[in-house]
Amino acid sequence: MGIKTINIISIILPVIVLLLFQVKVEGNFSYFPHIYAPVNGVVAVLLVSAYFAIKSKKVTLHKTLIRISILLSILFLIMYIMYHATTEETVFPGQGFIKYFYYFVLASHILMSVFAIPLVLRAYYYASKKDFERHKKIAKYAFPIWLYVAITGVTVYLIILPYYPG
């Protein structure tokens, strides 16, 4: 995978996810948020652990933690798409401050996830090519954005949890 492929994935993936919101298929994956939200929590812990691993010069541990984080993020995305393709959207009925807080966190989570895709893929690509100079330059942005997305994913889930059907 090269930079051109990363650019294509970074554009096409959010578009595909957006388009899939328009499609409903048969299936019952209404329980997926209860799985993919904790997956996001695990990703957050792994990212922080990977950060401390590289600061401690534990490169192999860092690489392993990042690879697991990427795999879990892909698993999250698959479950997220399956959930939204088969389940009616849960509307947040809260009022006042919590409503504005919820929608701010949700909107920033979605927006930052779009930015995270090319940054994470580029950081991983440059590390795989042993171009650590570029890797570090990208990772200093990729890490906090990816971490923010993981944490806010859990936050959104916890806020809307009481309103999920069933």
Buried (B, 14 or more C-beta within 10 A) or exposed (E): EEEEEBEEBBEEBBEEBEEBEEEEEEEEBBEBBEEBBBBBBBBBEBBBBBBEBBEEEBEEBBBBBBEBBBEBBEBBBEBBBBBBBBBEEEEBEBEEEEEEEBBEBBEBBBEBBBBBBBBBBBBBBBBEEEEEEBBEBBBEBBBBBBBBBBBBBBBBBEBBEEEEEE
